[in-house]
């Protein structure tokens, strides 16, 4: 065994605070004397005695507080349905298959047909529709019914 073949043992150990005389940090455990920071702990939200941020903000009570969680269906105009074949049944699966709507969003939020554009193909629509869209679909010879 030679000195240059020994493994290194220079690992620095963690400071053991408040562990008595043997730790090398007796009495105040390296925190100095007195004062707020020498005590055990304080709340994470503590701001030095100022009014905490959580108390400065207004309450979110009552109607309308969960607007971010409410979902509306995806709006799809009548002109997008012109791509489909005559007398085809229009539902979410057909729209996904023809890459007109995204599958994840369509299944999560649903689809509603809106009345912008022209339609010359007769279709059987099995989705929600606006009044204008319903008129245009029926005018083209199609039917609407959920």
Residue pairs with C-beta under 8 A, 6 or more apart in sequence:
15 23
15 25
15 30
16 23
16 25
17 23
17 25
17 29
17 30
17 31
18 25
18 29
19 25
20 26
28 38
31 37
31 38
32 38
36 42
45 52
45 53
45 54
46 52
47 53
71 108
71 109
72 109
73 109
73 110
73 111
73 112
73 128
74 101
74 105
74 106
74 109
74 110
74 111
74 112
75 112
75 114
76 95
76 100
76 101
76 111
76 112
76 113
76 114
77 113
77 114
77 115
77 116
77 117
77 133
78 113
78 114
78 115
78 116
78 117
78 118
78 119
78 133
78 136
78 137
79 116
79 117
79 118
79 119
80 100
80 117
81 90
81 113
81 119
81 121
81 123
81 125
81 137
82 117
82 118
82 119
82 120
82 121
83 98
83 100
84 90
84 94
84 98
84 121
84 123
85 121
86 121
86 122
86 123
87 122
87 123
87 124
88 94
88 123
88 124
89 123
89 124
89 126
90 113
90 123
90 124
90 125
90 126
90 127
91 126
91 127
92 101
92 106
92 107
92 110
92 111
92 127
95 101
95 106
95 111
96 102
96 103
96 106
101 111
110 127
110 128
111 127
111 128
112 127
112 128
112 129
112 130
113 125
113 127
113 128
113 129
113 130
113 133
113 137
114 129
114 130
114 132
114 133
115 130
115 131
115 132
115 133
115 135
115 136
118 136
119 136
119 137
119 139
119 140
119 142
120 140
121 140
121 142
122 140
122 141
122 142
123 137
123 140
123 142
124 142
124 143
124 145
125 137
125 142
125 143
125 144
125 145
126 145
126 146
127 146
128 146
129 137
129 144
134 144
137 143
137 144
138 144
